[in-house]
Amino acid sequence: MAHASNVIGRHTLKLLPLFGLLVAAPAVQAQNLPADYPSKPIELNIPFAPGGGVDLFGRTVARILYDEKIVPQPIQVNNAPGAGGARGIAEMVKRKGDPYSLLGIAIHIIVTPLTLGTPHTFKDVTPIAKLFSEYEMLVVRADSPIKSIKEVEAALKKDPGALKIGGASLGSADHLTISRFAQSLGLDPAKLTYIAYSGGEPNAAILGGHVDIGLGGLDLIDLIESGKMRPLAISSPERLGGAFAKIPTFKEQGYDVVNQNWRGIFAPPGIPQAEAEQRVNQTITQAKDAADKARSAAARVSIWIAVSLLAGAFSASLAAAEGGKLRNTRWYEEGVSTRTATVVRS
């Protein structure tokens, strides 16, 4: 069995040139950075509890960047959960111009301000790189009486609130995926019993029988491969290969559910994007050999998809998601409405 951190690590290595931007030794000095930058450890803030997908992403990236000598200083991961990632975003805003502070986050940076009305958005920080995305899995614990997604459908159609559903914070990819599933059944997502957790808490809730079904991404791989959880569906557009070859998609089972959850890096405001993008290009050349070696080793990890949007292009994609592709869909509107009937734990 391959541990999730190792699985991610093999695939992340080929994407690290896209993240070297602020922390790799530059050939051309950025306007506001000293020549010896970085001369001390860098802090990567993860606004969720340990054990979840974003935390796993952050710790793996930090370890490999240092181990592969792409970054000359260690990257220290700091967990500061709260309000669906809003606490971490606010902290980045306070650290204006500080190149030694970075933020690892996902779609929450778009959805949390829209759903919870928190004051800061991606526009208040500096988007650096959107590294990759993953698909969502709907799972149950191994001894669950629920054997198929058709049984989930039957239970929800009989009573939309009958099943306790565990996942990440409101507005997360977990939350939006189950909302989209409810819509595909002709149900109002607001009637679901969705319990929002932080970090690795959803996995513990599933295994402990505190929820009936749960959602997650690659952080579930160890639990699935060890036989502790059973996947019922994955939100990819078609069947994946490798370790996920036996997991049926929502679509092949008759449900119009396709969803990805990306992982990205942000810096405080006051960090020049143009310089960051220039450093990316330099680091791509520097780390090319390591990237080539990683490609063959990463073939198994078909759930992770390289995205590779940098700086300005990343900002444009965030703006499109916030202003059009996300906000103007019935999926988003009904997903947001579930907050009126949701048990919130984080």
Secondary structure, DSSP 8 states (H G I E B T S, - for coil): ---HHHHHHHHHGGGGGGT-TTTS--SS--TTS-TT---S-EEEEESS-TTSHHHHHHHHHHHHHHHTTSSSS-EEEEE---GGGHHHHHHHHHTTT-TTEEEEE-THHHHHHHHH--S--GGGSEEEEEEEEEE-EEEEETT-S--SHHHHHHHHHH-TTSSEEEESSTTSHHHHHHHHHHHHTT--GGGSEEEE--TTHHHHHHHTTSSSEEEESGGGHHHHHTTSEEEEEE-SSS---GGGTTS-BTGGGT-----EEEEEEEE-TT--HHHHHHHHHHHHHHTHHHHHHHHHHTTT-TTEEEEEEEHHHHHHHHHHIIIIITTTSHHHHHHHHGGGG-EE--
